[in-house]
Amino acid sequence: MTIDRIVFSPHDVDLSRSPLAGRVDAETYVLGAFNPGLTRLPNGNLLMMVRVAEALRQPIRDGHVHAIRWTASGYRLDPWPLGLVDTADPRKFMMRGGGWKVMALTSLSWLLPVELSPDGLRVEAVHYDRAIAPAADYQCYGIEDARISRVGDRWLMTTCSVSPERQCTTLHTSTDAVHWTPQGIVLDHQNKDMLIFEGLVDGRYWAQTRPLGDLYFAYPPDSEWRAGPSINLATSPDALHWKPCERPGIRPHAATVATARMGGGAPPILTDRGWLTLWHGVEPSGMVGIYRTYWSILDRDDPSRVIATDHAPLLEPAPDLTAALADLKYLDDVVFTTGIVDAGDHYVVASGEADLACRVTHIGKDRFA
């Protein structure tokens, strides 16, 4: 790794061109410009689809905390009495009481296409006219964390859409990675980090998924696996209708707490050894934990088989990279990889750093030999 830098940050977003501009009755700012989907455009440049979390400058006023919510008739600010909520996390607030966790957001996320040079190190254009914003009730709290895969002559982009109705995975498709067509919901409630493989396996689409839950059944005491969120698999004939794979995918290992919670990172790409997948592991610590990036190689004909992996992290949080953004930081210890592109003798890897900015890293292919 000789190149590792921040290429896009909140300072690079022009909110006067935001989809929310002039439509929210309050001052907003960019809480984060991060977790970018990544692909190569037909012209050779790279495309980052950046998640912009646009937040209320003063979410708390008049004894209430406010959430931004999209509706068909415009954006709304919902007031919640402070006595009913916990506001310890600047990104959200939790409702007190009740039989399950309920939260709302003080920001709303939308997707901003940012065109980069072929090496991913220089911004060539920011396409505000092609931003993707909420457009349905199931997206009323925002659209998050794009992942982009090219399969044949189509680009497939999964996103997480957030609402009281469901926390679901939605799909956009394109024939040029420029003009995107929404295809609606493809995975239902609380299934995040859906990554479509960049190629077919025996004529079918494959994807990694990550169902969430508050209850998991224990493995036996002597198992090599730890109970908790894991990376599952699903297959589809058309990328729209998905059947879960009956065999497990990548699971938390009992020997380490560094991957006590895990989820997909960059869409799997085919190498000489098999499908290379970059994923995140979370070590419990503080408010959100320590996020690191790891890698595995999956069998090219049966992606449920892990044929190689490395328990040492591929990427770790790098606070020095965001030192110039210290006045904007609200989290530490997070690197969240969301994209990978083949660049000959190395890969261009895109990540969100500190839930704040877009990090690009060049990683030699020999690292996965």
Secondary structure, 3 states (H helix, E strand, C coil): CCEEEEEECHHHCCHHHCCCCCCCCCCEEEEEEEEEEEEECCCCCEEEEEEEEEEECCCEECCEEEEEEEECCEEEEEEEEHHHEECCCCCEEEECCCCCCCEEECEEEEEEEEEECCCCCCEEEECHHHCECCCCHHHCCEEEEEEEEEECCEEEEEEEEECCCCEEEEEEEECCCCCCEEEEEEECCCEEEEEECCCCECCEEEEEEEECCCCCCCCCCCCCECCCCCEEEEEECCCCCCEECCCCCECCECCCCCCCEEEEEEEEEECCCCEEEEEEEEECCCCCCEEEEEEEEECCCCCCCEEEEEEEEEECCCHHHHHHHHHHCCCCCEEEEEEEEECCCEEEEEEEECCCEEEEEEEEHHHHC
